[in-house]
Amino acid sequence: MSHHLNSMLEHLKMGSLMSKGVKPASQPPPSHAANGAAVVASATPANNSNTTTTQNHHPNGSCQNGASLTGGGGGGGSSGTSTTKMLMTENNGSALTGGGVPALSIAGDGHHRSNHVQCSGGGGAGGGSTTTGYDVARKRCSISVQSSQGNGPSAGDGNRSHYRELSPASLRIHRKSSHDIRNTLLGGDGGEHGGSDGSKHPAVVKPIKLKNLLNKAETYDTMHGKAPEVMLCSREVCLGSVLTLHNAGTEPRKSDVVLQHAKDFLDQYYSSIRRLKSPAHDTRWQQIQKEVAATGAYHLTETELIYGAKLAWRNSARCIGRIQWSKLQVFDCRYVTTTSGMFEAICNHIKYATNKGNLRSAITIFPQRTDGKHDYRIWNQQIISYAGYKNAADGKIIGDPANVEFTDFCIKLGWKSKRTEWDILPLVVSANGHDPDYFDYPPDLILQVPLSHPQFKWFAELDLRWYAVPMVSGMLFDCGGIQFTATAFSGWYMSTEIGCRNLCDTNRRNLLEPIAIKMGLDTRNPTSLWKDKALVEINIAVLHSYQSRNITIVDHHTASESFMKHCENETKLRNGCPADWIWIVPPMSASVTPVFHQEMALYYLRPSFEYQESAMKTHCWKKEGGRQQGNKKPRRKFNFKQIARAVKFTSKLFGRALSRRIKATVLYATETGRSEAYARQLVELLGHAFNAQIYSMADYDISSIEHEALLLLVASTFGNGDPPENGQYLKDMLEEKKKKMLFAQDLYAMKLHESGNNHGHSELSIAASSRSFIKANSRSELPKCGPMGGRKMDRLDSLRGSTTDTLSEETFGPLSNVRFAVFALGSSAYPNFAAFGKYLDNILGELGGERILKLATGDEICGQEQAFRKWAPEVFKVACETFCLDPEETLSEGVFTMQNELTEQTVRYTPVSEEEPLDRALSKYHNKKAIECRVKRTPISLQDSKTEKSTISVEIVAEGVDYEPGDHVGIFPANRKDIVDGIIERLVGVTNPDEILQLQLLKEKQTANGVYKAWEPHERIPSCSLRTLLTRYLDITTPPTRQLLTYLATCCSEKSDEERLTMLANESSVYEDWRHWKLPHLLEVLEEFPSCHPPAAVLVAQLSPLQPRFYSISSSPRKYSNEIHLTVAIVKYRAQDGKGAEH
C-alpha cells in the first residue's frame, strides 16, 4: 500500500479520535518530534502532472513514542525515485501558521503548497486568528490548505487559508463515478476550489482500489487526481460507452487557459528530466509567459514536442498497445506551410512506418492552431483507407461502407476513381485555413496484404486484402495548452481490428455470413455458433497473411498480456494507469484475455489526443459553392508525377524532405583531439542526409538523450581505461572535468533507475565517481540472464508471437527510441583497450537503445585511421536504411567528401594585420583556459651531472592561481627551434615565415538559393606566423599518421620517394615496423624523403594539436604564494636500438 494511502488512513484515524473528543498527550514544542523522531515530508513529482498530494500532520507538528510523522508523495514518473526532504518551513520561511501549527512545504509540483490539519473551536476560516485545540462538540475535522502559485498571491490576499470540511460521509466515496468522486472531494461544482487570486488549491485524492478478479490482486490508483477535467458521467448515468463524449472546439484558447496548461506541462517535462525548479525551468517559464502575453500562444521546443507526443500516447486510455509509447518516432513538420509539403511529409511518414513490413510507430505534427481561422487539417479520418461507392439505383455499396460520404466528397473535389472494391482514397489536406487539395499516392507506397488461410485454399480466391499500416489522422494533439489540428499517428494492427471489425461488422465489409457459407456452416440457427466459428477462421487468416509476409501484427492475447504488463509498470511509476475497459477488452474471446477480469479507472490526462469535428463540417470555404453538393467544379489535382517530375522518389523529393526533419547527434570525448577530428568528419558525412549536429560530451545536455533519433559517439580512452580528462587539475579545469564525467555518470544513473537500484544518492555518487565503474561496465559481452538469454529483441520480436517472453520489460528502456552506434578509440598497449567507448556502447544498449551497428574500435598502435574510414560509411549507410533514406547517392557524395582531402585548391594562407595574443589563442585552440606565466629563474638541476638521469626544478610565477600540493598543472610546451627551422626550409607556398597569416578553407554552403562555395577561417588554428604555428600549436614530433604519409607521397618529385611513402601508407605491417624502429618526427621524415616539399598551408591543416604536458606541483602556496614549483624528469632516448638520433 502506498505512502499516500497510509497518510490518508492516518488522517481518518485522527479525525475519528477528534470526533470522539480524545485529546492527545502533551507534546514537545513545535517543529520537534518526541523521542528524536523526525518530521518528514516526502514528495516526488510525477512526470506528467503537478503533484497535488496533501500532507497530513498532527496539529503541533510532532508525534509521540518516537514514531515519525510522514506524508506520502505522489508517483515517481519516469525516474521511479523518491525524494525525501527535511522541511519545516512555510512558503520558504519559518513562520508558524495559526496557533503555532507548523506546515510543511511540498517541493516538486510547480506550486508552493503547505497543508495542515486544524481543528477549530469557534474561529472562522478568515477571522484573522485561529484557536488551537479540540472542540469536543464538533464532529468534523477541517483541513486547511494554503497555496501560493509561482507568480505569488494577489495583492491583499496574503497567506489566505481556505477550509473545507470533510465529514465521515464525504470520505466514504464510491468508485462508480469519477464525477461523484470529484464532487465529493472538490466541492459541488466538481472543480478545484480557487482563491481570490484565481489560484487552484490541492485536493484530497482518495486512492481508488482496483481488483483483478482472477488472482484477487489489488492496486490503488491515485493518478486520477491529476486529471484536469471532470468526466461527463453523473451519479445516475454512465456514458463510458459513448464514442465521442467531447469534441475539441474550433476556437483558440484564451491566454490564461494556455498559461495554465503550459505551466502544468512544463512541470511534467522538467520533472521527467529531473530539472524541476531548476534555473532552466524558471527561464523557460518566464519565456513562455512573455510569448503568451505578446501573442496569446507560444511555440514548444522540439524536445518538448517529442516528449509531449510520447506522453499523449502514454495517456491514451483507449489504446491497448501503449507499452511501446517510448518508441514513438516524432516527425516535427511545423515548418510546412503548403498542402504539397504536407503530402510529402505524409508520404515520408508512410515509408518510414512501413519499413518493408517491420512496422514502426510514428507521428507527424503540422503547425499549431493560431486564431482558429488558419488551421491545418487532414480531412481523412485515416491516412490510408478504401473508398466506398453507393449505387444510386439499388443502394448497393461497393468498397468500404464507412467511407461512402468521404468518397463522394473526394469525387466532388475532382478525384477520378476506378470504382473498384479496393480503391485507395486520396489524401485530402488543407493548409493555413485555405481550401483543401487532394493527392493520389504513388502506387508502390502503400503496402497491402492479400488475405489467405492456412487450410482453406478458397479463401485467397475471395480477393480480400487490407493495408499494413493503420494511420489515424482525424484527432487533435493537445500539448501544453497548444492545439495541433493536423497530426498523423501510425502504429500496427491488432488482428481483431481487421478480422472482427473491418471485415465482419455489418456496417463495414459484412463478410461474416458469406465466409461461413463458404465454410459449409449452417447459418440459419445461431445456436450452431456459426458466427463464432467463422470469426475465428477469419482472424486466423488475417494473422497468417501478415505473419507469412513478415509484416508486423499482434494477436489479441499477446496485446492483452502486454497491456497488463504496461498497467503494472505504470502503477509502479505513476501510481495509476487510465484505461477505458470497453475499448481495451478485445472484440472476441473477451473473457479468456486477462484484461477482461481487470478493473480499470477511466480518466483523461494531458497531453492527449482529442476527437475533433470533421473538417468537412467546420471548414469555412474561401471559394463560393465549395460546400454545395451540386458543385462539380474540379479543384486542383496533384498527383505524384506532377510533384516529383523527373526526380527519383526515394532519393530526391521525399528523401530530402525527410532528411530535414531527422536530427543526427554526434558526441565525442577526446584527450588529444583525434576523436574530435573524427567526429567532425562524421558530421560532414552525415550532413548529406541528416540534420547533423556535434557536441563535446562536456557540453551535451543529458536530458536531451531520450529524445534523440540518431546518436553516434566517438570516444577515446585515456590511459588504462579512463575517460578523457582535459586539463583536470587547475581549479577552473576541474569544473570542466566534472562536466566531462557527467555524461557517463548520468547514463549510469539512468541505468540504476531502470534496474530499480534507487536506494540512495550516496551509492550512486560513490559508484559513478569511481573510474572503476567504467572499466567494470566496459565488457564486450554481458552475462546471459533471463529466459531470453540476454538477447536483445528488435521491434518485430516485441510484437510477434504469443509468449510472455516477448513482453519482457527489458525491451522498453528510457532510450528505447534512440538508435546509436559507437566508435571507440584506444591503444592495445593497455589492458583495458578502448574501455570508455565499450562502456558507452554497453550502457546505451542496457538502457534500451537500438544498436544499429556493432561497436567498432580504432587502435592507436595499428590501423586506427583505416578502421574509422571503414566504419563511417558503414554507419552512414545503415542510418539511411534505418530512416528509409536511399543511401546510394548520398553515400557516394559523403564518401567523396571524406576522401576529398585538403588540397592547394581548398586551403590557402591569407595575410592579416593582427596576431591573436598567445594565451587567448591557446585557450581557443585547446578549448581550455590558458594563463601566460613567466619562469622565475633558470631551471635548477637536482642531480649530479655524472648520473644518467636528469631532474630539474622549475619555478613559475603564477599570480592568482589557486592550488593544493600534489595538484597537477598543464604546461603548453614549445617545439625545438632547430626542428621548426628545418621544416620551414622544406615547405613551399610561404616566402616569409614570420608574416602574420590566416589559414582559410574553401567550404560549401547550402542555402535556399542553392549551394555555393566560400572561403572561411579555420575554426581552431589562430592567425599567427608560420614559425609561431609550428613552434606553439602543432605537433611535429609524433610520428606522422598513414593519412599524412599518403598526402606527403603526392608532394614528392622523385618517383622512388613517392612509391616508398605510398607503401608505408597502404601496408599496415610495413608502416608499424618503420614507425617503431625509427620513431621519426616530421623533419626526419622530410629528410628521409628529400624530394618531398609540401605546401605549408595544406600541411599545417593536417597536423594534430600540440598537447599540454601535465606535471605534479611540488610546492605549497602557504610557503610560496603566487608561485608553482615543478620537479621535472628529463627523458632522452635514441631509436634504432640506440643507434638513431637522440630525442
N, C-alpha and C positions, 0 to 999 in steps of 0.2 A: 504494500500500500504506500502510496507516495507521501512525501513530506507534506504536500499540500493537504491531503486528506487528514493526516494527523493533526495539522493545525486547525482544520475545521472542527474535528471531533473535540479537540481541546477547548475550542471556543464554545461548543454546545454544552460541554460539561460545565464550564464556568458559568454559562448563562443559567443552567439548571440549578447550580448551587446558589446563585444570587437570587433567583426567583423564590427559593425556599428560605431565604433570609440567613443563609450560612455565611458568616464572616470569616475571612482568613485570619491566620495568626498574625501577630505583629511582624512587620517586615523591616529589613535594613533600609538604610537611606536609598533614595532613588539612584539609578544607574549602577547599583551594586547588587550582585546576586548572593544569596545566603550560602555559607559554606564554600565560598570560592567558585560558585557556579557562574558560568559566562552567559551573558545575554547576547544571542547571536541572531542576526538576520541573514538568511540565505536566499539570495535572489539570482536567478540565472535567466538572462534574456533569451527568449525564443527567437529563432531565426526568421520567423515570418509574421510576427505581430508584436505589439507592445506587451510587456509583462504587466499584468494587472492584478498580481497576487496580493491579497490583503494579509498583512501581518497582524496577528492577534497576540496581545500581551496582557499580562497581569497589570492592574491599574497603576502600580507604582514601579513597574519595570523590574521586579525581582521575582525570584522563585524560591521555594522552600526545599529543605532537605537535600540541597546540593544538586537538584535537577536543573538542567539547562532549559531555558525558555527559548524555544526555537520556532521560527516562522519558515514555512516551506516555500521554495522557489518554483518558478514555472519550468516549462520544458526547456531542454538544453539546446535545441536547434541542431545544426549540422555538426557542431563540435562535440555534443554529448557530454559536456563537462559541467561541473557545478562550482560556482564561485562563492566562497564564504567570506563575508565582510564583518568585521567587528566594529559596529557603528552604534553610537549613542547620541546622534545628532538629529536635529530637526531643521530641514531646509538649509543644510550645510552650516548649521550653527550649533549652539549648545543650549539653547533656551528650552525650558520645560513648558509643556502645554497644560493649560488649565491649572489644576491644583497639584502641580509637580508631577504630572504624568509624562514620563519620557516617551518619545515617539521615535521610531527607527526609520531612517531614510532608506528607500529602496533604490539601488543603483541599477541601471541597465535597461530601463523601459522607455527612455526618451522623455520621461517626466520625473520631477522630484515629488515623491509622494510620501506622506507619513501618516500612519494609521494607529489608532489606539482604541482600546475599549474604555468607554466612560460610562459609569453607572451614575445616573443623575438623580438627585433628590428633587429639588424644586426648580433648579436653574434651567432656563431655556437655552436653546442652541445658540442663540445670538445675543444673549444677555450681557455679554462683556465679561462675565466671570462665571466660573463653574464651581460646584461644590463636590469635593471628593468624598467618597463614602458610598455605602449601600443603603438604599431605601427598601426596607422590608416590604412595604406596601406595593412597590412596583413589581409587576410580574413580567416585565420585558427588559431586555438589555439593549442599549443603544450603542451603535458603532459610529464613532466619529472618524470621518475620512477627510484628511486635509490634502489638497493638491495644488501645486503651482506648476504651470506649463513652463516650457523653456524660455518663453518670452516674458515671464513674470506675470504676477497678478495685475489686474487693472487698478487704476488709482482709487484709493479709498477702500479697497477690498481687504487689504492686509492678509493675514493668515486666517481666512474665514473657515470655520468648521461647519460642515453640513451633517446633520444627524438623520439617520434612517433607523427606524425601529424594526427589529426582527423579532416577531413573536414566534412562539413554538409552531403555530400554524403555517407561518410564512417559510419556515425552514423545512417543512415536510413537503417536498416538491416531487411531483410525478414526472417520470421521464417521457410521458406520452407526447408531449407537445413542447417544442422549443419556444413557441410563443408564450405558453404558460410559464415556462421557466424564466424567461426574461421579464415577463410581467411581475412575477413573484420577486425576483432578485433586484430588478432595476426600477421598479415602480409601475404604476398603472399604464403608462403610455408605452411600455416596452422598450424604452430607450434609456440611455445613461443620464443620470442627473447632471445638471450643469450649474455652475455658479453664475453670479452676475457678470463675471468676466468671460463667460462663454466657454470656460474650460470644462472638460469632462472629468468625472471622478471614477475611480476604480470601483468595481462591483464585486460583491462576494460571489465567487464562482463555485457552485456545488458540483463536485465530480459526478458524472453520470456513470453508473455501473452498467457495463455491457457484458453479457454472458454468452459463452459458447455452449449451445445446448447438447453438443455431443460429448465433449470432455469436461464440461462443467467449469471450465476455466473462466475467470472473471478479470476484466480490465476496467480501468477507470479513465474516463475522458474528461480532461479539463480544458482541452484545446478549444472547445466550443465557446468558451468565454471570450475568445478573441474574435469571434465572428462579428463583422462590422454592421450587419443588417439583420433585422428581425424577419423571420420567415412569415409567410402569409397564412400558415396554418393557424387555426384557432382552437379553443378548448373543445368546440363542438365538431369541427370539420378538419380532416386531414387532407391536404392537397398534394401529398407526396407523389402521386401517380400522374399528376398533370405534366404534360410535356414541357411547356414553357410557362412558368409561373410569372416571369417578369422579362420583358424585353427592354434592352437599353434604349433610351430615347435618342432623339436626333439633335437635341440642344446641347451646346457646350456647357461644361460645369462652371459654376461661379468660382471666383478666386479663392474664397475662404474654404470651399469644399476641396479644391485642388490642393491647397496647402495642408489641409487635414490629412488627406490621403498620402500626400508626398511625405509628410512627417512620419507617418506610420511605416511606409515602405522604406524610407531611409533608415529608420531604426532597425528594421528587419535586415536590410542589406549590410549595414555596418556591424550588426551583431553576428551575422554569418561569417564575416571575415575577421572577427574579434578586434574590431576597431571602434566599438560603440563609445560615444562621448570623447573620441579622440579629436585632436585638432583638425584632422582631415574631415571628420564627420561634421564638426561645427562649421568649418569653412564651406563645405558643400551645402549645408542647410541655409547658411546666410546667402549663398549664391542663388539658390532656388527661390528664396523669399524675394530677393531683388528682381529676379527674372519674372516671377509671377506678378509682382507689383507693377512691373512695366508692361507686360504683355498679356497677363491673365493665364499664362501657361509657362512651361519650361521644357527643356529637352533633356531626356535621360542620356547618360553616357553610354557608350557601347557595352561596358561591363555591367552597368545597372540593367540595361535592356536584356542582356543574356541571362542574368540572374533572375530577373522578373519573369521571363518566359518559362524558364525551367520551374520556377516556383508556382506559376499558374497551372502548369501541368500537374505538379505535385498536389495542388489544392483541388483538382478537378474531382468532385465527389462521384461522378458517374463513370469514371474511367477505371477499368479493371486492370489495365496494363501499366499502372503508374510506377511500378518498381523500377522502371528504366528512365525515370524522369531526369536523372542527372546526365544521361547520354544524349540529350536533345541538342542537335546542331542548329544554331540560330544564324539565319542569314539576315543581316541588317540592311534593308533596302530603303531606308528612309531618304536616301539621296535621289530615288527615282521620282520623276515628275511627269512622265508621259505613259500612255497606255502601251506603247510598244516596249518601253522599258519594263513595264510590269510583266508583259508577255515573256520577254527574255528571262526575267528573274524566275518566273514560274516554270519555264522550261528547264532552267538550270536546277531548280529545286527537284523537279520530277526525275531528272537524270541522276542527281546525287542520291535521292531517296531510293531509286530503283536499284542502282549499284549491281546490275547484272543478276538480280534476284536476291541478293543478300541485303534485304531492306534495312534502311537506317532512318530513324526518326529525325524530323527536321521541321523548322518553322521559318517562313519568310514573312517579314514585317515591313509594311509600307508606311508612308508618312502618317503622322498622327492627326487627329481631328483638331481643327483650329476654331473656326467660328460656326461650325455646323453646316456651312453652305459650300465648303470646298473639300468635302470628304473624298477620300479614295475608297473605292468599293470593288469587290469581286462579286459579280452578280450570281455566279454559280454557287449553289449550296455545297457542292463538292467539285473540286477541280476536274476530276475525271468522272464522267457519268455517261450513261447511254440515253439516247433520245427516245422519246415516246410520241407516236403519231396516232391520233384518233380519227377513225374513218367516219366522216360526216353521215354516210348513208346508214350504216348498221351499228355505229358506236363501238365497233371492234378496235382494239388498241394494238398497234404494232410497236414492239420495243418495251421500254420501261414505263408503266403507267404513272409512276411517281413524277416523271419529268415531262408530262404532256404539256402543261402550261408553259414551262420554261422553253420547251422546244418550239411551241408556237411563237413565243417572243423572239427567239433567235431567227426564225424564218421571217418575221416581220422586219427584223434588222437587215435582212438581205442574205442570210445564210442559205446556201444551196445544199440541201440534204439528199441523201441517196434513198431514204425511206426504207431502210432495212432494219432487221431486229437488233443489230449491234452497231449502230452508228454512234461514234464518239461525238458528244456535243462540243461545240467550240468554246473557247474561253471568252467570256464577256467581262470587260473591266472598264471602269471609268476613273479618270484621274482629275484631282483638283476641282471636283464638282461638275466637270463637263459631262456631256452626253457620252454614253458608252460606245466602245468599239468592240468588234469580235475578231477572233483569231483562230484559224484552223491549226491544229497541232501537226508537226511533222509526222508522217506515217510510222516511222520507226521509233518514235519517242515513247509511246505508250506500250508497256509490256502487258499483254493479255494472255490468259491461261486457258487453253481449251480443256474442258472438263471430261474426264473419263473415269471408269470404275474398274477396280482391280479384278472383279469377277464378271460383271455384266458388260459384254463387248458392245451391246447395242447402245450403251449409254453415250459413247463417243459419237454415235450416229445422230444423236439429238442436236448436235451442233451448238451445245451450250458453252459458254465461256464467261469469264469475269476478269477484270483488270487486277493487277498485282498490288498497286499502291492505293490505299484509301487516303484521300486528302480533303479534310474539312476546311471550307473557306467562307462559310457564312457567319462566323462568330466574331465578336468584338473582343479584343485583348485589352483588358483594363489593368493598368500598372501605374502605381504611384500617382493616381489622380489623372493620368493621361490616358486617353482612349485611342486605340488603333483600330480603325474600322475595316481595314483591309489586311487580313492575315491568311496564310495558308499553312495548315498544320497536317503533317503526314506521319503515319506510324506503320502498322502492319495489321493484317486481318486476324481476328479470332474466327475459326472456321464456321461457327454457328451464325455469324453475321451474314455470310454468303449462303450457306446451306439452309438455314432456317428462315431468315428474314428476307433477304433479297430475292431468293428463288422461290420460296414457298408461301410467303404472305399473300393473302387473297387480293390485296391492293397493290401487289408488286407483280412478279412473273407468274405466280399462282400455278406452279408446276407440280404440286404435291400429288394431285389425283392423276394427271397423265402419267407420271412416273410409276405410281402404284399400279396402274393398269398394265403398264409395260412389264412390271414385276409379276403380274398374274395374281394380284391380291384382290380380294372381294371388297370393293369399296362401298357396297350397299349397306353393310352393317358396321357401325362404329365399334361394336364390341369385339370385332376381329383385330382391333388396334392396327388397322392398315396404315393409318396416318403415322403412327409411331415407327412402324417398320420402314415405311418409305422415307421418313425423315432421317432415320439413322443411315440408310444407304446413301442418301444424297450427301450427307455430311462426310461419309467415308469417301465418296467420290471427290469432294472438294479437297479434303486433306491429301488424298492420293495424288490428285492432279498437281497440287502445288509442291508437295514434297518430292515427287518423282522428277520435277524440273528444278529442284534446289531453289525454290522460291520461299522466302520466309513466311510462315504461318504458324499459329499457335492453336492447339485444341483447347476446348473449354475447361477440361480438367486441369491441364497444366496452368492455364491462366488463373483459375480459381486458387490453386495452390500458391502461385506466385503472389496473388493479392493477399492471401493470409500472411505470407511472409512479409509483405510490404506493411500490412497493418501492425504486425509485431515490431518491425523496425521503427515505424512512426510513433508507436506508443512509447517506445524507449526514448526516442529522440525528441518528440514534440508533445508527449502526453496526450495523444489523440490522433485520430485519422478520420476526416469527414468522408462519409460513404453513403451513397444512395442505394439501399438494398434492392430496390425494384430494378435498377439498371445494372447493378453488379451481378446479380444472380443470372446465369446463362439461360437462354430461352429453351433449352432442352436438358434433360437429365438433371433437373434442378436439385432435387433432394439428395443426389449422390455426389454433389460437389460440396466442399467444406463451407463455402460462403453462404449456402442456404441456411445453415444452422448457426450462423454468427449474427448476434445482434449488432446493429450499427447505428451510429449517430449521424444524422444528416444536418449539416450546416455549411455555410459558404464563407470562404476566406478570400482575401485579396493578397496578391494579384490573382486574376481569374480570367477565364474565358466566358463571355456572356452571350446569350442569344440576342439577336437584334432583328428588327424588321427587314424583310427583303427589300433590296434596293429598287425592285420593280414597284413597290408601294410608296417609297419615301422620296424617290428621286424627283427633283424639280427640273423638268426638261427645258433646255435652252432653245430648242427649235420647235416651232409650232407644229402641233399634231404628232409630236413624238410618242405620246401615250395613246393616241387614238387607235382603236382596234382596227379600223379600216384603212389606216395609213400603210401603204405598201411601198413607200419610197425607200429604196435601199440605202443603208448607211455605208460608210467606207468599210470595205473588207480588207483585212490584212492577212494574207496567207504567208506561209513560211518562205516561199520562193521570193516574194516581193521584199521581205525583210532581210533575208540572208543571201540576196542575189550575188552570185559569183564569189561567195565566201563559204568556206567549209564550215559546217555547223559546229562540230565539236571543238575545233581548234581556234576559231576566229570569233564569230559573233558572241556565242554563248560562253565559250571558254574565257574570253577576255572579260566579259561582264561578271562571270563568276570569280575570276581572279581578283577583281576589285574589292570583293567582299570577304575573301578568305585571308585572314591575317596569319602570317608565319612569324614566330618569335624565335630569335637565335640568342642564346645566352652563352657567355664564355667566362672562364676563370683562368687567369694567366699569371705567371710569375716573370717570364722573360719576354712576353709579348707575342710568342709564337701562336698561342691559342687565339689571341685576338686577331692576328693576321689571318688565320684560317677561318675564323668566324666571319670576318668581313668578306672574304672570298665567297663563303657560303651564302651570305646575304645577297651579294651581287648575282649569284647564280639563281637563287630563289626569286629574285625580283623579276625574272622573265615570266613568272606565272602566278606569283603571290604578292600580297602586300607585306613585304618582309621588313622586319624591324630588328634591331640589335641592341642588347643591353649587357653591361657587365653584371655579374651576379651581385655585386655590391650595390648596384643601383636599381635592381629589379624589385618591384613591389610584389611580394609573395602572395598577396591577397588576390592578384590577378590570375594566378596559375590555374585555378579551377575553371576559368572561362576561356582558356587558350584553345584554339582549334588545332594548331600545329606547333609543337615545341621541339626545337633542336638545340642540343647542348654540345659545346666544345670545351672540354675541361682538362686541364693539365694537373699533374700530381707533383707536389713539391717534396723532395727528399724521399723518405721511406714511408710513403702512403699518406702524407698530409696534404690538405688542400692548399692552394697557393696563398701566400701571405705577402701582401705588398707593403713594405715599409712598416713593420708592425710595432716597432719599439719607441719611436718618438711619440709624444703624447697625442698629437693630432692624427698620427697614423694608426694609433690603437683603435680609434673610433672607426676608421676605415676597415681595420681587420675585423672588428665586431660585425660590421655590415656585411663583410665578405663571408663570414661564417654564418650569418643569419639565414642565408638561403638554405644551406644544408640543415641547420638546426630546425628551421620551420618545417621543412619536409619531414624531418624525423619526428617533430611534434605532431604533425598530421598523421603520421604512421601510428604513433602511440594512441591518438584519439580513435583511430579506426579499430585498433586491437582492443580497445576498452581499457587501456593502461592509463587511467586518469587519476591515480591515487594521490597525486600531489605534484606541485610545481618543482619541488626540490629534486625529485627523482629525474624529472625531465632535464632540469638545468645541469645536473651532475653528468647525466649521460651525454647530453648534447654538447656540453662544453669540453668534453674529453675527446681528443683526436682519435682515441682508440675506437670510438663508436663508428667512425668512418671505415676504419680497417676491418672491424668486425662485420660490417654490413656491405663489404665490397666483394664478397664471394661470388664467383661467377655462377655457381649452382646453389640454389636454396634447398633446404630439407624438403623431402616429399612428405606431405601430410594430407590427411583427409581422404574421403572417398575418391576424389579426382586425382590423387597423387601429385598435387601441386601443379597440375596442368592448367594453364590459363585458357579460359574459354573465349572465343570470339563472339560477336553479336549473334551470329546464326546459331551457335551452340546454345546460347542462353534462351533461345525462343523455341527450339525444336524439341521434340520428344515429349515423354510423359513422366519422366522420373524426377524425383525431387533433387537429384544431383544437379540438374540444370538450374536450380533455384538457389544455388549457393550464394550467400551474401558477399563472398569474396569477389564475385563478379562486379559488384557495384561499389566502387570506392569513390572518394571525393574527386578523383581525377579521371573518372571513367569515360569522359568525353574528350580527353586530351590524347592526341596522337603524338608520339615522341620518338626520338632516336638520339643516341649519344655517341660522340667520337671522343675517346679518352686518350690523352697523351701521357706518356711516361717514359721511364728508362728501365729496361730489363736488367740493368745493373743492380737494381734494388729488389729485395724480396717481394714487397708489396707493389708490384708493377701496375701502374695506372689505377691505383686504388680509389682515388676520389671519383674518377669517371665511372668506375664499376659500381661504386656506392650509389651514385645518382641514378644509374640505369636500374639498379635493383629496387631502390625505394620508390621510384616513379612507377615501376610495374606493380609493386605491392600496394600502392595507393590507387590502383585501378586503371592506370594509364595504359593506353593501347600502343604497344611497341610496334612500329611499322617496319623497323629494320633491326636486325641483331646488332648488339654492341660491337663497334669497331675500335681497334686500338692502333695507335701510332707509336712506334718505338723510336726513341731519340737515337739509339745506337744503330738501328738498321731500318731504313726504308720508311721513315715517318712521312715524308712528303708524298711518296708514291701511295702510301696507304690512304692518305686524305684525298688525293686526286682520284682514287678508285671509289672511295666511299661517297664523296659529294655528289657525283652524277647518279649513283645508285639511289641515294636517299631522295634526291630531287625527282627521279622517275617514279619511285614508289609513292611519294607525296602527291604527285599529279594524279596517279591512278587512284589513290585513296579519295581524292576530292573530284574524281571524274573529269579531270582535265586531260586532254590529249597531249602526252608529253613529247610526241615526235618532233614537232617544230620547235617548241620551247626548249626541249633538251638540247637540240643541236645548237640553238642560239646560245644557251647557257654554257655549254661545254666550250664553244668557241670563245666565249668571254673568259673562261678560266684559262684556256690555252693561249689567249691573246696577251702575251707577255708584254711588259713595258718596252717600248722602242723609242728611237730618236724622234719618231713622228708623234708620240703620245706623251713624252716627257721633255721638259725644257727648263733652262735656267733663265731668269729674268732679273736684271739689276734693279735694286731698290735702294732707297736713300738711308733707311734707318735700320739698325740691328736691334733685335729684341734683347733686353737685359738677360744675363745668363740665368739668374735664379728663376725669373718668370718663365723663360723658355724651357728650362729643365722641368719645372712644375707642370707645364702643359704637355711636354713630350712624354713624361712618365706618369702623368695623372697623379702626382704626389706633390705635396708642398715642399719645396726646396728652399733652404736657407743658406745664404752665402756667408761663410765664416773665414777667418784667417788663421794660419798656423802661427802659434806664439813664438816658436823658436825652431831651429834646425832639429830634426828628429835625433834622439839620443840612442846610441847603440847600447843594449843591455847585456851583451855577451862579449866574451873575449874574441878578439879578431882571429885567433888561431882555431876556433871551433868552426865546424861546418855549418852549424845552424846560425841564423841571424835573426835577432829580435830587436825591435826598436820601440821607443816610447815617443808617441806623438801627442803634443799638447795643442788643443784647439780652443780659440777664444769664441765662445758661443753664448752671447748675451741673450737672456730671455728664454732659454731652452730649459724646461724642467725635466729632470730625470732622477732615477734612483741608481745606486751602484748595482752593476750587473745587467742593466738595460743594454740594449743594442742600439747602435746608430748606423745609418746607411751613409756611406761616403760615395759621392759620384766621382769616379776616377777620370784620369786623362791618359790617352794613349801616348806611347813614347814618340818623341819628335822625329827620330830617325825613321821609324816605320811610316809615319804620316808623310814625311817629305819624300820617301821612296815611292809611295803610292801615287802622290801627286805628279811625280815625274813621268809616270806611265799612263796617265789619263789624258784624254783629249776632250776638246769642247770648252775648256776654260783657260783663258790666257792669263788671268791674274787670280791666283788662288786666295788672295786677301781681299778681293772685291766682295761687297755685300750683295748676296744673290738670294732670290726666292725661287724655290722649286715648285713648278706648276705641272699639273696633269690635265690632259685633254679628256673630258668626260662627256658622256651622252646624257641629255636631259629629255625626259618625256613630259610633254605638256599637252593641253587640249588641242593645240595647233599642230602637233606632230613632234618629231624627235629632232633635236638639234645638238650640236657639239659646242662646248665652251671650255676655255682654259680656267682652271681653278687652282688656288694654292694648295699645296699638300697639307692635309689636315693635322699632321703632327710635326713634321720637320720644320724647324724655325727658319726665319730669314737671318742668314749669317754668312760668313765667308766659307769657302770650301775647306780651308785649313781648320777653322774652328769646328766645322761639322765633323770632320774626320777625327779631330782631337777629343771633342767633348761628348758627341752624341751617338756615334756609330761604332758598332763592334767590328773591329778589323783584325782581332787576334784569334777569334774562334775559327776553326777550320771551315771553309765555305761549304754550304749545302750542295747537294747534287743539282738542285734547281739553279743555283748561281753558276755552277760549273757549266750547265747547259748554255746559259747566256754567254759566259766567257768564251765558249767554243765558237760562237758566232762573231767574236771580235778578233779572231786570230787571222793574221795574214799568211802564215805558214800552214800548209795542209797537214803536216805531221802534228803540230800543236793542236789543231782543230780535232784531229782524229783521236788523239790521246785524251783530250778533255771530254770528248763525246763518249768515249769508252768508260771513263770514270763516272760520268753522269748516268749512264744507262745500265752498267753492270754493278749490281749491289755489292757483291763479294769483292770485286776489284776496288771499288771505292772505299769500303770499310778497311781493307788491308792498307791501302795508301794512307787513309786518314789516321789510323792508329800507329803506323810506322813513323810518319813524318810529323804529325800534329801541326800542319803548316798554318801560318797566319796568311792574310791576304797578300802581303808583299812577297812572301816566299812563293806563293802560287804564281804571281805575275813574273817573278824571277825564273821560276821553273819553265814557264811558257813565255819566252821573251817576245814573241810576235803578237802577244795579246795586248791590245791597247783599247780598253773600253771607254765609251763616252762617260764623262763624270756624272752628268745628270741621271742617266739610266742606272749607273752603278749604285749611287747613293740611295736611290729609290728602292733598291732591293736588299740593302744591308739591314741587319737587325739592330735594335737599340743597344747601346752600351749600358749594361745594368749596374746599379749601385752595389758596392761591397759592404757587407754587414760585419761589424766588429763589436765585441763586448766592451762596455765602458768600465775602465779600471780606476776611476776616481770617484770621490764623493762630493756632492755640491756643498756639503757643510764645511769642507776644508778648502775646496777650490770652487768658489762661486763664479758663475759665468764662464766656467772652463770645462772642457771634456778631455780626459786623458785616455788614450788608447794604447794598448800593448799589441803590436802587430808583428807577426812572424813573416819574414821574407822567404818565399819559396822560389828556388831556382831549379831548373831541370833541363836535361838535354834529351831529345828524341833519338831514334835510330840506335837504341842500345848505348846511349851516352856519347855517340859519335856525331850527333847532329848539332845544330846551332843552339846556343843557350837561350832559354826562355825565362 
